[in-house]
Structures are given as structure tokens and as C-alpha cells.
Amino acid sequence: MARLTVEDCLERVGNRYDLVLLASKRARQISLGATPLVNSDNDKPTVIALREIAEGLITIGNIDKIGKYNPSEAILEELNFSTPE
């Protein structure tokens, strides 16, 4: 993996505070099962999140849309069950 610095990410995000919030939210999404947008190379979720931010794939504007993941729905789909309405 190429060395990743905070400065790489700050080019995409306005300040360090927003960077920490964005990276932690994305890392949590990944650890809960969201699909990484970059090759993970056995990296930890925080490193994956920072790589996604540095590449411009994750922004404050799209984090909520990209990270939607409902494990119960995925499991039901995998088992070919449907939720009762």
C-alpha cells in the first residue's frame, strides 16, 4: 500500500475535524459490512476509509448514500425469505 497521509485526505475535506468525523463514520460502515470502494489489501477499516477519502470516493455529501447497509435484509435475501408486510 502506498503511504497515506492526513494531507492527502485534507485536500478532499476542508479541515481535520470533518476528516475525523467522515473517516470514523465510513470505517464504522465498513466494519458493519458495507462494501469498500477500494481494494482492501487486508487493511483495517480506518485505513480503507482514509484511502477512499484520499481518492475522492467518499465525501461529506455522499457518505450517507454510499454506506447504506442493512444486514438483516441482506441475510433474508441470501436465504430467499421475504419480510412480512
Biopython code that builds the backbone (N, CA, C, O; Angstrom):
import numpy as np
from Bio.PDB.StructureBuilder import StructureBuilder

atoms = [
    (1, "MET", "N", (0.834, -1.177, 0.000)),
    (1, "MET", "CA", (0.000, 0.000, 0.000)),
    (1, "MET", "C", (0.880, 1.241, 0.000)),
    (1, "MET", "O", (1.873, 1.301, 0.725)),
    (2, "ALA", "N", (0.525, 2.216, -0.797)),
    (2, "ALA", "CA", (1.243, 3.481, -0.804)),
    (2, "ALA", "C", (0.994, 4.204, 0.512)),
    (2, "ALA", "O", (-0.070, 4.070, 1.116)),
    (3, "ARG", "N", (1.971, 4.962, 0.940)),
    (3, "ARG", "CA", (1.837, 5.675, 2.208)),
    (3, "ARG", "C", (0.734, 6.720, 2.087)),
    (3, "ARG", "O", (0.675, 7.478, 1.119)),
    (4, "LEU", "N", (-0.119, 6.741, 3.073)),
    (4, "LEU", "CA", (-1.259, 7.648, 3.096)),
    (4, "LEU", "C", (-1.034, 8.674, 4.192)),
    (4, "LEU", "O", (-0.708, 8.307, 5.320)),
    (5, "THR", "N", (-1.203, 9.950, 3.881)),
    (5, "THR", "CA", (-1.015, 10.978, 4.893)),
    (5, "THR", "C", (-2.303, 11.757, 5.096)),
    (5, "THR", "O", (-3.201, 11.743, 4.254)),
    (6, "VAL", "N", (-2.370, 12.428, 6.219)),
    (6, "VAL", "CA", (-3.529, 13.266, 6.519)),
    (6, "VAL", "C", (-3.651, 14.365, 5.467)),
    (6, "VAL", "O", (-4.760, 14.746, 5.091)),
    (7, "GLU", "N", (-2.533, 14.865, 5.001)),
    (7, "GLU", "CA", (-2.557, 15.929, 3.995)),
    (7, "GLU", "C", (-3.236, 15.472, 2.704)),
    (7, "GLU", "O", (-3.912, 16.261, 2.045)),
    (8, "ASP", "N", (-3.058, 14.200, 2.341)),
    (8, "ASP", "CA", (-3.742, 13.662, 1.159)),
    (8, "ASP", "C", (-5.254, 13.767, 1.326)),
    (8, "ASP", "O", (-5.971, 14.115, 0.388)),
    (9, "CYS", "N", (-5.718, 13.466, 2.511)),
    (9, "CYS", "CA", (-7.153, 13.499, 2.782)),
    (9, "CYS", "C", (-7.665, 14.926, 2.934)),
    (9, "CYS", "O", (-8.790, 15.229, 2.536)),
    (10, "LEU", "N", (-6.839, 15.809, 3.512)),
    (10, "LEU", "CA", (-7.265, 17.195, 3.712)),
    (10, "LEU", "C", (-7.443, 17.942, 2.398)),
    (10, "LEU", "O", (-8.122, 18.969, 2.359)),
    (11, "GLU", "N", (-6.843, 17.442, 1.320)),
    (11, "GLU", "CA", (-7.079, 18.042, 0.008)),
    (11, "GLU", "C", (-8.531, 17.841, -0.416)),
    (11, "GLU", "O", (-9.062, 18.616, -1.212)),
    (12, "ARG", "N", (-9.167, 16.807, 0.112)),
    (12, "ARG", "CA", (-10.550, 16.471, -0.249)),
    (12, "ARG", "C", (-11.565, 16.972, 0.777)),
    (12, "ARG", "O", (-12.719, 17.233, 0.437)),
    (13, "VAL", "N", (-11.133, 17.105, 2.038)),
    (13, "VAL", "CA", (-12.022, 17.505, 3.132)),
    (13, "VAL", "C", (-11.476, 18.807, 3.703)),
    (13, "VAL", "O", (-10.262, 18.974, 3.818)),
    (14, "GLY", "N", (-12.354, 19.717, 4.056)),
    (14, "GLY", "CA", (-11.950, 21.052, 4.467)),
    (14, "GLY", "C", (-11.047, 21.162, 5.677)),
    (14, "GLY", "O", (-10.108, 21.958, 5.666)),
    (15, "ASN", "N", (-11.300, 20.390, 6.720)),
    (15, "ASN", "CA", (-10.497, 20.531, 7.932)),
    (15, "ASN", "C", (-10.368, 19.195, 8.647)),
    (15, "ASN", "O", (-11.054, 18.229, 8.312)),
    (16, "ARG", "N", (-9.486, 19.151, 9.629)),
    (16, "ARG", "CA", (-9.190, 17.901, 10.331)),
    (16, "ARG", "C", (-10.395, 17.373, 11.100)),
    (16, "ARG", "O", (-10.598, 16.161, 11.173)),
    (17, "TYR", "N", (-11.190, 18.263, 11.671)),
    (17, "TYR", "CA", (-12.369, 17.839, 12.417)),
    (17, "TYR", "C", (-13.332, 17.080, 11.502)),
    (17, "TYR", "O", (-13.787, 15.988, 11.841)),
    (18, "ASP", "N", (-13.638, 17.660, 10.348)),
    (18, "ASP", "CA", (-14.531, 16.986, 9.400)),
    (18, "ASP", "C", (-13.924, 15.678, 8.899)),
    (18, "ASP", "O", (-14.638, 14.702, 8.674)),
    (19, "LEU", "N", (-12.610, 15.665, 8.727)),
    (19, "LEU", "CA", (-11.929, 14.447, 8.282)),
    (19, "LEU", "C", (-12.095, 13.325, 9.301)),
    (19, "LEU", "O", (-12.376, 12.186, 8.931)),
    (20, "VAL", "N", (-11.924, 13.640, 10.573)),
    (20, "VAL", "CA", (-12.075, 12.627, 11.621)),
    (20, "VAL", "C", (-13.501, 12.095, 11.646)),
    (20, "VAL", "O", (-13.707, 10.885, 11.740)),
    (21, "LEU", "N", (-14.484, 12.980, 11.565)),
    (21, "LEU", "CA", (-15.885, 12.545, 11.572)),
    (21, "LEU", "C", (-16.204, 11.681, 10.359)),
    (21, "LEU", "O", (-16.853, 10.642, 10.484)),
    (22, "LEU", "N", (-15.749, 12.107, 9.193)),
    (22, "LEU", "CA", (-16.019, 11.374, 7.960)),
    (22, "LEU", "C", (-15.341, 10.006, 7.968)),
    (22, "LEU", "O", (-15.965, 9.000, 7.630)),
    (23, "ALA", "N", (-14.078, 9.970, 8.349)),
    (23, "ALA", "CA", (-13.336, 8.707, 8.359)),
    (23, "ALA", "C", (-13.904, 7.736, 9.387)),
    (23, "ALA", "O", (-13.998, 6.538, 9.118)),
    (24, "SER", "N", (-14.280, 8.233, 10.553)),
    (24, "SER", "CA", (-14.816, 7.325, 11.574)),
    (24, "SER", "C", (-16.178, 6.778, 11.170)),
    (24, "SER", "O", (-16.479, 5.610, 11.417)),
    (25, "LYS", "N", (-16.997, 7.614, 10.553)),
    (25, "LYS", "CA", (-18.312, 7.141, 10.105)),
    (25, "LYS", "C", (-18.160, 6.084, 9.013)),
    (25, "LYS", "O", (-18.847, 5.063, 9.032)),
    (26, "ARG", "N", (-17.260, 6.331, 8.065)),
    (26, "ARG", "CA", (-17.056, 5.364, 6.978)),
    (26, "ARG", "C", (-16.419, 4.079, 7.496)),
    (26, "ARG", "O", (-16.788, 2.989, 7.059)),
    (27, "ALA", "N", (-15.475, 4.191, 8.415)),
    (27, "ALA", "CA", (-14.849, 2.993, 8.987)),
    (27, "ALA", "C", (-15.885, 2.141, 9.714)),
    (27, "ALA", "O", (-15.842, 0.913, 9.641)),
    (28, "ARG", "N", (-16.803, 2.779, 10.404)),
    (28, "ARG", "CA", (-17.864, 2.036, 11.086)),
    (28, "ARG", "C", (-18.755, 1.330, 10.069)),
    (28, "ARG", "O", (-19.130, 0.175, 10.272)),
    (29, "GLN", "N", (-19.099, 2.013, 8.975)),
    (29, "GLN", "CA", (-19.913, 1.385, 7.937)),
    (29, "GLN", "C", (-19.214, 0.149, 7.379)),
    (29, "GLN", "O", (-19.841, -0.894, 7.192)),
    (30, "ILE", "N", (-17.938, 0.265, 7.119)),
    (30, "ILE", "CA", (-17.178, -0.860, 6.567)),
    (30, "ILE", "C", (-17.119, -2.006, 7.565)),
    (30, "ILE", "O", (-17.285, -3.166, 7.189)),
    (31, "SER", "N", (-16.886, -1.692, 8.826)),
    (31, "SER", "CA", (-16.795, -2.758, 9.831)),
    (31, "SER", "C", (-18.137, -3.447, 10.051)),
    (31, "SER", "O", (-18.181, -4.589, 10.508)),
    (32, "LEU", "N", (-19.235, -2.757, 9.728)),
    (32, "LEU", "CA", (-20.564, -3.361, 9.857)),
    (32, "LEU", "C", (-21.014, -4.072, 8.584)),
    (32, "LEU", "O", (-22.116, -4.619, 8.535)),
    (33, "GLY", "N", (-20.160, -4.068, 7.545)),
    (33, "GLY", "CA", (-20.482, -4.854, 6.367)),
    (33, "GLY", "C", (-20.612, -4.118, 5.059)),
    (33, "GLY", "O", (-20.841, -4.751, 4.029)),
    (34, "ALA", "N", (-20.476, -2.794, 5.054)),
    (34, "ALA", "CA", (-20.543, -2.060, 3.790)),
    (34, "ALA", "C", (-19.349, -2.451, 2.919)),
    (34, "ALA", "O", (-18.260, -2.719, 3.428)),
    (35, "THR", "N", (-19.558, -2.479, 1.632)),
    (35, "THR", "CA", (-18.513, -2.881, 0.700)),
    (35, "THR", "C", (-17.511, -1.751, 0.493)),
    (35, "THR", "O", (-17.910, -0.635, 0.160)),
    (36, "PRO", "N", (-16.221, -2.013, 0.682)),
    (36, "PRO", "CA", (-15.208, -0.981, 0.428)),
    (36, "PRO", "C", (-15.183, -0.593, -1.048)),
    (36, "PRO", "O", (-15.422, -1.426, -1.922)),
    (37, "LEU", "N", (-14.894, 0.670, -1.314)),
    (37, "LEU", "CA", (-14.841, 1.172, -2.682)),
    (37, "LEU", "C", (-13.440, 1.092, -3.271)),
    (37, "LEU", "O", (-13.241, 1.397, -4.447)),
    (38, "VAL", "N", (-12.477, 0.687, -2.466)),
    (38, "VAL", "CA", (-11.098, 0.489, -2.919)),
    (38, "VAL", "C", (-10.674, -0.924, -2.549)),
    (38, "VAL", "O", (-11.318, -1.576, -1.727)),
    (39, "ASN", "N", (-9.598, -1.393, -3.151)),
    (39, "ASN", "CA", (-9.068, -2.707, -2.814)),
    (39, "ASN", "C", (-8.601, -2.680, -1.364)),
    (39, "ASN", "O", (-7.802, -1.824, -0.985)),
    (40, "SER", "N", (-9.091, -3.608, -0.556)),
    (40, "SER", "CA", (-8.826, -3.543, 0.881)),
    (40, "SER", "C", (-7.443, -4.038, 1.277)),
    (40, "SER", "O", (-6.920, -3.577, 2.292)),
    (41, "ASP", "N", (-6.828, -4.937, 0.547)),
    (41, "ASP", "CA", (-5.479, -5.435, 0.842)),
    (41, "ASP", "C", (-5.303, -5.827, 2.307)),
    (41, "ASP", "O", (-4.234, -5.606, 2.877)),
    (42, "ASN", "N", (-6.322, -6.398, 2.919)),
    (42, "ASN", "CA", (-6.292, -6.792, 4.333)),
    (42, "ASN", "C", (-6.032, -5.624, 5.274)),
    (42, "ASN", "O", (-5.526, -5.822, 6.379)),
    (43, "ASP", "N", (-6.373, -4.407, 4.850)),
    (43, "ASP", "CA", (-6.225, -3.235, 5.706)),
    (43, "ASP", "C", (-7.373, -3.158, 6.697)),
    (43, "ASP", "O", (-8.435, -3.743, 6.486)),
    (44, "LYS", "N", (-7.147, -2.437, 7.770)),
    (44, "LYS", "CA", (-8.197, -2.212, 8.762)),
    (44, "LYS", "C", (-9.203, -1.211, 8.195)),
    (44, "LYS", "O", (-8.871, -0.440, 7.295)),
    (45, "PRO", "N", (-10.443, -1.221, 8.723)),
    (45, "PRO", "CA", (-11.476, -0.312, 8.208)),
    (45, "PRO", "C", (-11.077, 1.162, 8.218)),
    (45, "PRO", "O", (-11.466, 1.904, 7.316)),
    (46, "THR", "N", (-10.313, 1.602, 9.214)),
    (46, "THR", "CA", (-9.907, 3.007, 9.247)),
    (46, "THR", "C", (-8.979, 3.358, 8.088)),
    (46, "THR", "O", (-9.095, 4.439, 7.509)),
    (47, "VAL", "N", (-8.079, 2.476, 7.750)),
    (47, "VAL", "CA", (-7.162, 2.724, 6.634)),
    (47, "VAL", "C", (-7.932, 2.710, 5.318)),
    (47, "VAL", "O", (-7.677, 3.532, 4.437)),
    (48, "ILE", "N", (-8.865, 1.784, 5.186)),
    (48, "ILE", "CA", (-9.689, 1.725, 3.971)),
    (48, "ILE", "C", (-10.479, 3.016, 3.822)),
    (48, "ILE", "O", (-10.546, 3.582, 2.731)),
    (49, "ALA", "N", (-11.076, 3.481, 4.908)),
    (49, "ALA", "CA", (-11.858, 4.721, 4.874)),
    (49, "ALA", "C", (-10.991, 5.900, 4.455)),
    (49, "ALA", "O", (-11.412, 6.707, 3.627)),
    (50, "LEU", "N", (-9.805, 6.014, 5.005)),
    (50, "LEU", "CA", (-8.909, 7.112, 4.639)),
    (50, "LEU", "C", (-8.480, 7.015, 3.177)),
    (50, "LEU", "O", (-8.354, 8.038, 2.505)),
    (51, "ARG", "N", (-8.258, 5.817, 2.683)),
    (51, "ARG", "CA", (-7.898, 5.650, 1.268)),
    (51, "ARG", "C", (-9.058, 6.084, 0.370)),
    (51, "ARG", "O", (-8.840, 6.727, -0.657)),
    (52, "GLU", "N", (-10.289, 5.735, 0.751)),
    (52, "GLU", "CA", (-11.464, 6.148, -0.027)),
    (52, "GLU", "C", (-11.595, 7.670, -0.043)),
    (52, "GLU", "O", (-11.919, 8.259, -1.074)),
    (53, "ILE", "N", (-11.343, 8.299, 1.096)),
    (53, "ILE", "CA", (-11.425, 9.761, 1.181)),
    (53, "ILE", "C", (-10.332, 10.402, 0.334)),
    (53, "ILE", "O", (-10.602, 11.347, -0.407)),
    (54, "ALA", "N", (-9.112, 9.905, 0.432)),
    (54, "ALA", "CA", (-7.992, 10.465, -0.331)),
    (54, "ALA", "C", (-8.224, 10.363, -1.834)),
    (54, "ALA", "O", (-7.779, 11.225, -2.592)),
    (55, "GLU", "N", (-8.918, 9.313, -2.265)),
    (55, "GLU", "CA", (-9.203, 9.137, -3.695)),
    (55, "GLU", "C", (-10.454, 9.889, -4.140)),
    (55, "GLU", "O", (-10.800, 9.871, -5.321)),
    (56, "GLY", "N", (-11.132, 10.548, -3.205)),
    (56, "GLY", "CA", (-12.310, 11.336, -3.544)),
    (56, "GLY", "C", (-13.575, 10.526, -3.717)),
    (56, "GLY", "O", (-14.561, 11.033, -4.252)),
    (57, "LEU", "N", (-13.571, 9.279, -3.279)),
    (57, "LEU", "CA", (-14.744, 8.418, -3.428)),
    (57, "LEU", "C", (-15.782, 8.658, -2.340)),
    (57, "LEU", "O", (-16.976, 8.455, -2.558)),
    (58, "ILE", "N", (-15.327, 9.087, -1.177)),
    (58, "ILE", "CA", (-16.219, 9.365, -0.053)),
    (58, "ILE", "C", (-16.109, 10.841, 0.294)),
    (58, "ILE", "O", (-15.012, 11.368, 0.478)),
    (59, "THR", "N", (-17.259, 11.502, 0.380)),
    (59, "THR", "CA", (-17.302, 12.909, 0.769)),
    (59, "THR", "C", (-18.377, 13.092, 1.827)),
    (59, "THR", "O", (-19.170, 12.187, 2.090)),
    (60, "ILE", "N", (-18.393, 14.263, 2.423)),
    (60, "ILE", "CA", (-19.433, 14.562, 3.404)),
    (60, "ILE", "C", (-20.804, 14.505, 2.736)),
    (60, "ILE", "O", (-21.788, 14.126, 3.370)),
    (61, "GLY", "N", (-20.872, 14.879, 1.468)),
    (61, "GLY", "CA", (-22.140, 14.888, 0.752)),
    (61, "GLY", "C", (-22.678, 13.523, 0.376)),
    (61, "GLY", "O", (-23.888, 13.371, 0.209)),
    (62, "ASN", "N", (-21.806, 12.511, 0.235)),
    (62, "ASN", "CA", (-22.308, 11.214, -0.222)),
    (62, "ASN", "C", (-22.162, 10.085, 0.795)),
    (62, "ASN", "O", (-22.542, 8.952, 0.497)),
    (63, "ILE", "N", (-21.634, 10.351, 1.968)),
    (63, "ILE", "CA", (-21.372, 9.289, 2.942)),
    (63, "ILE", "C", (-22.645, 8.540, 3.336)),
    (63, "ILE", "O", (-22.621, 7.318, 3.475)),
    (64, "ASP", "N", (-23.738, 9.246, 3.516)),
    (64, "ASP", "CA", (-24.974, 8.583, 3.944)),
    (64, "ASP", "C", (-25.598, 7.755, 2.830)),
    (64, "ASP", "O", (-26.236, 6.739, 3.105)),
    (65, "LYS", "N", (-25.429, 8.166, 1.585)),
    (65, "LYS", "CA", (-25.987, 7.409, 0.463)),
    (65, "LYS", "C", (-25.177, 6.151, 0.175)),
    (65, "LYS", "O", (-25.745, 5.098, -0.116)),
    (66, "ILE", "N", (-23.870, 6.257, 0.254)),
    (66, "ILE", "CA", (-22.997, 5.132, -0.091)),
    (66, "ILE", "C", (-23.014, 4.058, 0.972)),
    (66, "ILE", "O", (-22.983, 2.871, 0.648)),
    (67, "GLY", "N", (-23.061, 4.443, 2.222)),
    (67, "GLY", "CA", (-22.887, 3.484, 3.306)),
    (67, "GLY", "C", (-24.123, 2.763, 3.770)),
    (67, "GLY", "O", (-24.084, 2.078, 4.792)),
    (68, "LYS", "N", (-25.222, 2.892, 3.054)),
    (68, "LYS", "CA", (-26.442, 2.204, 3.481)),
    (68, "LYS", "C", (-26.243, 0.705, 3.406)),
    (68, "LYS", "O", (-25.897, 0.159, 2.358)),
    (69, "TYR", "N", (-26.465, 0.053, 4.527)),
    (69, "TYR", "CA", (-26.338, -1.401, 4.572)),
    (69, "TYR", "C", (-27.232, -1.902, 5.679)),
    (69, "TYR", "O", (-27.112, -1.470, 6.825)),
    (70, "ASN", "N", (-28.115, -2.797, 5.348)),
    (70, "ASN", "CA", (-28.998, -3.384, 6.343)),
    (70, "ASN", "C", (-28.718, -4.876, 6.382)),
    (70, "ASN", "O", (-29.182, -5.615, 5.514)),
    (71, "PRO", "N", (-27.967, -5.329, 7.376)),
    (71, "PRO", "CA", (-27.589, -6.744, 7.423)),
    (71, "PRO", "C", (-28.776, -7.692, 7.425)),
    (71, "PRO", "O", (-28.709, -8.760, 6.816)),
    (72, "SER", "N", (-29.854, -7.328, 8.093)),
    (72, "SER", "CA", (-30.993, -8.240, 8.153)),
    (72, "SER", "C", (-31.608, -8.438, 6.770)),
    (72, "SER", "O", (-32.014, -9.549, 6.431)),
    (73, "GLU", "N", (-31.683, -7.377, 5.968)),
    (73, "GLU", "CA", (-32.219, -7.516, 4.611)),
    (73, "GLU", "C", (-31.298, -8.374, 3.748)),
    (73, "GLU", "O", (-31.772, -9.199, 2.967)),
    (74, "ALA", "N", (-30.002, -8.187, 3.884)),
    (74, "ALA", "CA", (-29.052, -8.974, 3.093)),
    (74, "ALA", "C", (-29.137, -10.451, 3.451)),
    (74, "ALA", "O", (-29.073, -11.310, 2.571)),
    (75, "ILE", "N", (-29.277, -10.742, 4.713)),
    (75, "ILE", "CA", (-29.389, -12.138, 5.148)),
    (75, "ILE", "C", (-30.681, -12.746, 4.623)),
    (75, "ILE", "O", (-30.681, -13.883, 4.151)),
    (76, "LEU", "N", (-31.784, -12.002, 4.700)),
    (76, "LEU", "CA", (-33.062, -12.508, 4.197)),
    (76, "LEU", "C", (-32.997, -12.764, 2.693)),
    (76, "LEU", "O", (-33.506, -13.775, 2.209)),
    (77, "GLU", "N", (-32.371, -11.848, 1.956)),
    (77, "GLU", "CA", (-32.234, -12.045, 0.514)),
    (77, "GLU", "C", (-31.390, -13.277, 0.213)),
    (77, "GLU", "O", (-31.694, -14.044, -0.701)),
    (78, "GLU", "N", (-30.338, -13.456, 0.983)),
    (78, "GLU", "CA", (-29.462, -14.604, 0.785)),
    (78, "GLU", "C", (-30.204, -15.913, 1.031)),
    (78, "GLU", "O", (-29.941, -16.915, 0.366)),
    (79, "LEU", "N", (-31.113, -15.903, 1.969)),
    (79, "LEU", "CA", (-31.869, -17.104, 2.304)),
    (79, "LEU", "C", (-33.165, -17.219, 1.504)),
    (79, "LEU", "O", (-33.919, -18.176, 1.679)),
    (80, "ASN", "N", (-33.428, -16.244, 0.625)),
    (80, "ASN", "CA", (-34.637, -16.200, -0.193)),
    (80, "ASN", "C", (-35.912, -16.101, 0.629)),
    (80, "ASN", "O", (-36.936, -16.680, 0.268)),
    (81, "PHE", "N", (-35.851, -15.382, 1.710)),
    (81, "PHE", "CA", (-37.037, -15.098, 2.505)),
    (81, "PHE", "C", (-37.480, -13.686, 2.193)),
    (81, "PHE", "O", (-36.689, -12.864, 1.731)),
    (82, "SER", "N", (-38.731, -13.410, 2.444)),
    (82, "SER", "CA", (-39.208, -12.045, 2.297)),
    (82, "SER", "C", (-39.730, -11.569, 3.643)),
    (82, "SER", "O", (-40.178, -12.360, 4.474)),
    (83, "THR", "N", (-39.663, -10.259, 3.836)),
    (83, "THR", "CA", (-40.144, -9.707, 5.097)),
    (83, "THR", "C", (-41.660, -9.596, 5.045)),
    (83, "THR", "O", (-42.213, -9.246, 4.002)),
    (84, "PRO", "N", (-42.345, -9.887, 6.149)),
    (84, "PRO", "CA", (-43.801, -9.756, 6.167)),
    (84, "PRO", "C", (-44.201, -8.293, 6.083)),
    (84, "PRO", "O", (-43.542, -7.423, 6.650)),
    (85, "GLU", "N", (-45.280, -8.036, 5.377)),
    (85, "GLU", "CA", (-45.735, -6.650, 5.214)),
    (85, "GLU", "C", (-46.961, -6.389, 6.025)),
    (85, "GLU", "O", (-47.485, -5.275, 6.011)),
]
sb = StructureBuilder()
sb.init_structure("model")
sb.init_model(0)
sb.init_chain("A")
sb.init_seg("    ")
for serial, (resi, resn, name, xyz) in enumerate(atoms, 1):
    if name == "N":
        sb.init_residue(resn, " ", resi, " ")
    sb.init_atom(name, np.array(xyz, "f"), 0.0, 1.0, " ", f" {name:<3s}", serial, name[0])
structure = sb.get_structure()
